[in-house]
């Protein structure tokens, strides 16, 4: 099995906390929980945590900046976990969430058209929660 397929499998596994839950719908899905640990410095230490908080605060209400930060960090987290390049990680993430919604949905005031957009919105909310917890 390729690293890309291992990543896809890990990202799409059903949550053990919520029957039928996915990484998008269940904040307790394993990889999503571990991404929060990545953000809170559990992987790379206090300096990483402080830098992450600073970038989230600096992004403020600027949706594009926060989105860029989350996409970058999620790619780095997956690359770290699966010992692969960031580009392999990003390709796998995109492949894991290919579906387009038949009818766009609203997620916290943002219209999302694809699973990947929906996941990104959820991860952005997780990042905001990190800063809210320390405020």
Residue pairs with C-beta under 8 A, 6 or more apart in sequence:
1 9
3 82
3 83
3 84
3 88
3 92
4 84
4 88
4 91
4 92
4 95
5 92
6 82
7 78
7 82
7 84
7 88
7 89
7 92
7 93
7 96
8 92
8 95
8 96
10 30
10 31
10 81
10 82
11 23
11 31
11 78
11 92
11 93
11 96
11 97
12 22
12 23
12 96
13 29
13 30
14 20
14 21
14 22
15 21
15 22
15 23
15 25
15 26
15 28
15 29
15 30
16 30
17 26
17 28
17 29
18 25
18 26
18 28
18 29
21 28
21 29
22 29
23 29
23 31
23 32
23 119
23 122
24 97
24 115
24 118
24 119
24 122
26 32
27 33
27 122
27 126
31 78
31 81
32 122
32 123
32 126
34 77
34 81
35 73
35 74
35 77
35 123
35 126
36 126
36 129
36 130
37 43
38 44
38 73
38 76
38 77
38 80
39 49
39 52
39 73
39 126
39 127
39 130
40 49
40 52
40 130
41 47
41 48
41 49
41 50
41 52
43 77
43 80
52 73
52 127
52 130
53 130
53 131
53 134
55 69
56 66
56 69
56 127
56 128
56 130
56 131
57 131
58 65
59 65
59 66
59 69
63 110
66 124
66 127
66 128
67 120
67 124
69 127
70 120
70 123
70 124
70 127
71 120
73 127
74 93
74 123
75 86
75 89
75 90
75 93
76 86
76 89
78 84
78 89
78 90
78 92
78 93
79 85
79 86
79 88
79 89
82 88
82 89
82 92
93 116
94 116
97 114
97 115
97 116
97 118
97 119
98 114
98 115
98 116
99 114
99 115
100 113
100 114
100 115
101 112
101 113
101 114
101 115
101 118
104 111
104 112
104 113
105 111
105 112
105 118
106 112
107 118
107 121
107 122
108 121
108 125
110 121
112 118
112 121
